[in-house]
Amino acid sequence: MMLKKMTQTKEYPTEPLKIWNEGKQLRRRYYEDYLNANEHGGLRWAGGAWSFSAIPAGLGDDVYCITGEPHGATIAFFKDFTAKCHEAVEAAGFPRTLCAYMRNYWGSILLDKYILADGTVIDNHPTPDFIWQDHICCSHGKWYQVAKWLEEKKGKRVPMYCVDVSVGYPMDKPLEDYKINYIINQLDDGIEWLKKVTGREYNDVLLCEAVWNEVKATKLWAEICALNQAVPAPLDEKTMYSLYVMGTLMKHRPECVAFYEKLKAEVEDRVRRGIAAVGNERFRVITDTQPPWGFLKIFREMEKYGVVSLGSLYTYGLIGMWKYRPDGSWIPKDLPPAKPKTREEALKLIVEWTVDRPEWAHFYLPEAKTKMILSIVKQWKADAVLLHYNRGCEGLSVHIAENRLGIQKAGVPVFPFEGNMGDEREFDFTGTLARLTTFFESMGLKKMKK
Amino acid sequence: MVEEVFETFRRWIDNRHDYAKAWKEKTGSRIVGYFCTYVPEEILYAVNILPVRILGSHEPPTVTEPYIFAMFCHLCRDCLAQGLKGRFDYIDGIVEGQSCLHLRQAFNAWRLHIPINFAYYIHIPHGIQNPHAIPYLTQELAKFKKNLEDWTGKKITNEDLDKGIRIMNRNRELMRRVYEYRKPDNPKITGLEAMEMVLSSQMVDKEEHSKLLKKLLEELPSRNLNRNSGVRLMIIGSEDDDRVFMKNVEDLGATFVVDEHCTGSRYIWDDVAPHEDKLFAIASRYVKRVPCPSKDWPEFTRVNHSVKLAKEFNVQGALVIQNKFCDPHGIEIPPLREALKQIGVQTYPFEFDVTVPWGQFRTRVEAFLETLTGLEELF
């Protein structure tokens, strides 16, 4: 059965995504809006992709953020600039073993340069009006603490607020009220803090809108990912990186919801028409953690073997929200019964929604992540798992060795490889490709095209 | 007498497992292994459980690779190795007080791969600078207490908690008093001895340890170390129980007069203050204690504390230690060095692994000591 699949040479129709350019423009505008916010009297803030971005939205429609991880990834994609960032950070005395995104971000401050989504590097790193972060791993709070320190050394005072979410993951039952309330109380305080540091009034209606946008956007992204269960897969992971990123940049904004609604309609249409992401698809894999951003061409190399990467828990569950059905299947999470109408309702909703994020599970419980990966393998009909042992991110690599053991135990072929999402010095492209192709050949695959 | 006390501390460390097994046999009570000093030992002592800290053995790692990716710190891998090798086969449970992702992995790998009766993770808050941390931790400790009661079948009363608090406070207070003898121009104890004192307290019954400390304090005032104390150094950073490094540095003409490690001053610096709600009192201590940098944001309170220690102990230079891959400590290196420099304390950074390359480190330490002392010779 497997051998037949490996030797089949069926070609599926394929075509580019129609929404592609719209996505690129949206992303470019995001970075430009942040850059130019102050010119129009707007505010800009910096924080992580997982920060409670809906909360500062209550300050007005002219509040723009830059989320550190996607920005770090953008820097990583442009290897020359990354190298300069790392040199600057190491020259400042920081160890090179730290989170690679964080080092990219600090390097940008130290160099006083800002990179746009297309790789354009401009002078003067834009200083945020405030920092709004949450602490999810050993580095997240510290990242911006040092960013603040670096800005201070340049004579700029940036107030910082950081929310502690370290209350665990609701594996089998909801978290206790005292845990949820601990986070809610911090957000409540945070709103008062935002008013104080910005001098603005706070609008609860905007907060409720932003929370509802986030809930919708993160559900929509899960629904889009679920469509990739189709054979052939309508999307490949390299493409998905450019799509999921909207959720990491602006999950609380209406543009994000509108983009995902449109994208979902297009992907549904591709499934209906049997449009493949990879025309010669014959072997389906999933990956794990952030890829080495400077080496995404590895996905194109995989396609030469007829291999499509369908996504990962990272691409599906970093932003997408999921749940288990009683029959054990993993499906997009339902929208909450009603849109919040008050601050109290909005904060409770967003906290409960956020701590249930699938990619949060493995921080505490390796077995929870293994279970999700195996659900993806089964439902998405994946033939193997490629685990990126990512030296650049402690948070997403934590427990990854346990996941490897769990996947192996389930009898699923697994290929671990070591690299770094944001520091090219720690990824051996040639060596990894050689080992990967050996792995594919051990699966019965042969190179189909040059 | 003093030498005997320090010899006992040393023996307890070297024979920690024998000590624990004998204690168990003698008392018939349970032993719990813990990974991080954020575990509130007060509650374990309240229920007559002996908490022992799980630390590594500084042997090259051979058994942990399948369970922990090697980009995580050597401490977490070395701790797990001890479990996998069966060296803690006498413990009845493991507990972790949330600190970093590294030790969380050691805890989870232990829970999943080494048979154990009781494994409990306390979600100690990271946001220790926010006002909700203490009420939150109070509830988290109540849950821990309940789980301990269910496990042991014994109700933990306020009197029991008072006992646990008393045992811990007493031990910490005595060790802080010993630290005072590091302040004079000719310190009464070496840095190695101080480290062995604190380390051993994490491995043995605190009441027994305190008895020895009391004797030590009686004798210390008249102690003469008969050595040139040399350069007054401070050592700061990640978990550090590398006694060989301490000895080697002090043999080069220096004395560590104070430290900022969780195997040293950070472990003993703060007591539980009295409060009618005992769990609130304990929670307050663990939120307000000198923090691990993983919890210390947005302000650098630990850096400020280190500066204060450096002044109080009249430090000339500081070695800043980062266990390789320890992000919380690594992140703070430049702010810490800058803050110490501002008060005239020069620093030198070292990256530690499970073993340290003393040959290279010796040259660097010597060079650093020369920069602190050699100018008069030059000019």
Boltz contact constraints between the chains, C-beta under 6 A:
constraints:
  - contact:
      token1: [A, 92]
      token2: [B, 334]
      max_distance: 6.0
  - contact:
      token1: [A, 93]
      token2: [B, 333]
      max_distance: 6.0
  - contact:
      token1: [A, 93]
      token2: [B, 334]
      max_distance: 6.0
  - contact:
      token1: [A, 95]
      token2: [B, 330]
      max_distance: 6.0
  - contact:
      token1: [A, 97]
      token2: [B, 325]
      max_distance: 6.0
  - contact:
      token1: [A, 98]
      token2: [B, 327]
      max_distance: 6.0
  - contact:
      token1: [A, 98]
      token2: [B, 330]
      max_distance: 6.0
  - contact:
      token1: [A, 135]
      token2: [B, 126]
      max_distance: 6.0
  - contact:
      token1: [A, 137]
      token2: [B, 101]
      max_distance: 6.0
  - contact:
      token1: [A, 138]
      token2: [B, 100]
      max_distance: 6.0
  - contact:
      token1: [A, 138]
      token2: [B, 101]
      max_distance: 6.0
  - contact:
      token1: [A, 138]
      token2: [B, 294]
      max_distance: 6.0
  - contact:
      token1: [A, 138]
      token2: [B, 327]
      max_distance: 6.0
  - contact:
      token1: [A, 138]
      token2: [B, 328]
      max_distance: 6.0
  - contact:
      token1: [A, 139]
      token2: [B, 327]
      max_distance: 6.0
  - contact:
      token1: [A, 141]
      token2: [B, 297]
      max_distance: 6.0
  - contact:
      token1: [A, 142]
      token2: [B, 297]
      max_distance: 6.0
  - contact:
      token1: [A, 142]
      token2: [B, 331]
      max_distance: 6.0
  - contact:
      token1: [A, 145]
      token2: [B, 297]
      max_distance: 6.0
  - contact:
      token1: [A, 145]
      token2: [B, 298]
      max_distance: 6.0
  - contact:
      token1: [A, 146]
      token2: [B, 331]
      max_distance: 6.0
  - contact:
      token1: [A, 149]
      token2: [B, 335]
      max_distance: 6.0
  - contact:
      token1: [A, 160]
      token2: [B, 298]
      max_distance: 6.0
  - contact:
      token1: [A, 162]
      token2: [B, 297]
      max_distance: 6.0
  - contact:
      token1: [A, 162]
      token2: [B, 298]
      max_distance: 6.0
  - contact:
      token1: [A, 164]
      token2: [B, 125]
      max_distance: 6.0
  - contact:
      token1: [A, 164]
      token2: [B, 126]
      max_distance: 6.0
  - contact:
      token1: [A, 164]
      token2: [B, 127]
      max_distance: 6.0
  - contact:
      token1: [A, 166]
      token2: [B, 126]
      max_distance: 6.0
  - contact:
      token1: [A, 167]
      token2: [B, 123]
      max_distance: 6.0
  - contact:
      token1: [A, 168]
      token2: [B, 123]
      max_distance: 6.0
  - contact:
      token1: [A, 178]
      token2: [B, 139]
      max_distance: 6.0
  - contact:
      token1: [A, 182]
      token2: [B, 132]
      max_distance: 6.0
  - contact:
      token1: [A, 182]
      token2: [B, 136]
      max_distance: 6.0
  - contact:
      token1: [A, 185]
      token2: [B, 132]
      max_distance: 6.0
  - contact:
      token1: [A, 186]
      token2: [B, 130]
      max_distance: 6.0
  - contact:
      token1: [A, 366]
      token2: [B, 108]
      max_distance: 6.0
  - contact:
      token1: [A, 389]
      token2: [B, 69]
      max_distance: 6.0
  - contact:
      token1: [A, 391]
      token2: [B, 71]
      max_distance: 6.0
  - contact:
      token1: [A, 394]
      token2: [B, 101]
      max_distance: 6.0
  - contact:
      token1: [A, 397]
      token2: [B, 69]
      max_distance: 6.0
  - contact:
      token1: [A, 398]
      token2: [B, 101]
      max_distance: 6.0
  - contact:
      token1: [A, 398]
      token2: [B, 105]
      max_distance: 6.0
  - contact:
      token1: [A, 399]
      token2: [B, 105]
      max_distance: 6.0
  - contact:
      token1: [A, 400]
      token2: [B, 69]
      max_distance: 6.0
  - contact:
      token1: [A, 401]
      token2: [B, 67]
      max_distance: 6.0
  - contact:
      token1: [A, 401]
      token2: [B, 68]
      max_distance: 6.0
  - contact:
      token1: [A, 401]
      token2: [B, 69]
      max_distance: 6.0
